[in-house]
Amino acid sequence: MKGKQSLEEKMIRSLLKRKREYEKYFKAKEEKNEIDNQTTNAYAGLIKTIVELSRKAPKEAKDPAELKRLAEEILENEYGIKRQ
């Protein structure tokens, strides 16, 4: 399935991984009551880029089985949730 992804979709997947890393970083900073303005600005730029790429990514009609496989892959790869 990954071979059929457009360049935009591949970039979005990579950026979403980076977004999760930022969120872990922010959680650690929050526990210490610290603010990192430079990182916050970088994170905002990352979100903006994800939104812009999402708008440019080709929209294809997928059948329900394909959507289910995609959702399960995202749950497992992005969130560590494995459905049985």
ABEGO torsion letter per residue (X at the ends): XAAABBAAAAAAAAAAAAAAAAAAAAAAAAAAGBBBAAAAAAAAAAAAAAAAAAAABBBBBBBAAAAAAAAAAAAAAAAGBBBX
